[in-house]
Amino acid sequence: MSNNNTKTLGEAPWLHVMISTCMGTGLIPGAPGTYAGFLGLVIWLLLWAVLPSHLTLLIVTILLLVCTTLAGIWTTNVMERYWGNDPRAVVIDEPLGTWMACLAVCYFDGPTWQVILLATVGFVFFRIIDITKPLGCRWVDNNIHGGWGCMADDLLAGFYAMLLTMAVRLCLSYI
């Protein structure tokens, strides 16, 4: 997390502000990372509801991961010039981690309530891991800087959340 939580945010290009803050979510006081991650969860659940197959959902989720990673690296590098290193309002990495965790649910055939539960569990696991930064996440956060660092620690946290969500999914299959 940023160490500049009280820093005044300077003027920045409008496009980068909108992308990096997830359409302004990062500017909401309180827990902007959690709000942005939750936005990612809602987007993923909407995609799950409207896409025609598990394969399509998997492909779209992977495309979201790739495109968001590339856009996040680019926009974070720009925003750090205006708002300093690792600005708290830059939350484009939070939906990324949530979508990584939701990969564990793409091919799940359970009832709707279980899909929603599993995706939510993935989101919660991701947020806990992202906040506590275990198993290399803190190292990535402290040692890889700029856009790559912003995105990489959340990808790693999302990966761990995906593994935990897969374990919960496995347990649900026995119920």
Order of alpha helices (4+ residues) and beta strands (2+ residues): alpha-alpha-alpha-alpha-alpha-alpha-alpha
